[in-house]
Amino acid sequence: MGEKQKPVILHVEEDEHTIVISVTNEVHSLRQDDVQSMFKKFKRATTIKTTRSDGFGLGLFITKKFVESWGGEISAQLNDTESEITFSFTVLKPESPQLATLRQETSSLE
């Protein structure tokens, strides 16, 4: 049997116009340098110990583009002990006036 893993923590907050979703998960051997560049295209953490080597480094890049298309933002923060990382993303609620403006701006580009 392997090591017991910490549970993934999901936290949701909302206000009048936005929803913020945060996911905290355990990481091993991740450095701050990796966190700062992990949303770049084809970027993969160089220090993570894993038995899997597949992947192209596009998942977080695509996620960032998707969140931004909804008028949101995404970020990642490594905790002080570097054993957990928190991904947070903010999206506009469907009824948000800012989202309506964003939709008008993007539809005029088509």
C-alpha positions, 0 to 999 in steps of 0.5 A, a space after each residue: 500500500 502506498 502513502 495516504 494522500 491528502 484530500 482535494 479541497 474545493 472551495 466556492 465563493 460568489 458575489 453579485 457578478 462573479 463566482 470564484 472556484 478554488 481547488 487545493 491539491 497535494 503536490 510533490 517536488 513542485 517549485 515556484 518557477 514551475 508555478 509561474 510558467 505552468 499556464 504557458 503553451 507546452 509547459 510541463 513541470 520539470 521537477 514533478 516525480 511521476 511514473 507517467 510521462 505522457 502529456 503535451 503541456 497544453 491542459 492548463 494553457 487551454 483551461 486558461 483560454 477557456 476561463 478568459 473567454 468567460 471573462 474570468 481569470 485563473 491563477 495558481 499558488 504554491 503554499 509555504 511548505 510547497 506541498 500543496 497547490 491551489 488553483 483559483 479561477 473566477 468567472 462572470 455569472 451569466 446574468 453579469 452585465 460585464 459578461 453581456 458586454 464581453 459577448 457583444 465585443 466578441 460577437 462583433 469580431 466574428 
